């Protein structure tokens, strides 16, 4: 029996943010669209993009991944990976390069430990996958969309106060 036939895979949209490869399950992605620079520049300070008759909130992950909180490349989103929040709101993850459709082997997925990091970086992910092809080994972080939207909507955890 061929070993390749027994490996279970799932389809993911894989994209690069800063120096990291991220992935979303294909079932969570509505569409990948080209984002004209004018469409993004017009409303970028408000964190939204107007695409046709739809207003899409932009999830700028570059800010989450930069060490100083300000990304030098966050304003050039050539593509948006469109997804829905649990409430049905449209969100677009801005990426510079064309995302790829990949079959990731389920056996390569590793659960990430839950802990708070100063940057909040690891809080956005629940799993990682280590994928090798002929000469290159890559780690792909599986974006936990619910957690990512929560971090973006609540960038500062509530402080405990004595009232």
Buried (B, 14 or more C-beta within 10 A) or exposed (E): EEEEEEEEEBEBBBBBBBEBBBBBBEEBBEEBBEBEEEBBEEBBEEEBBEBEEEEBBBBBBBEBBBEEEEBEEBEBBBBBBBBEBEEEEBBBBBBBEEBEEBEBEEEBBEEBEEEEEEEBBBBBBBBBBEBEEEEEEEEBBBBBBEBBBBBBEEEEEEEEEEE
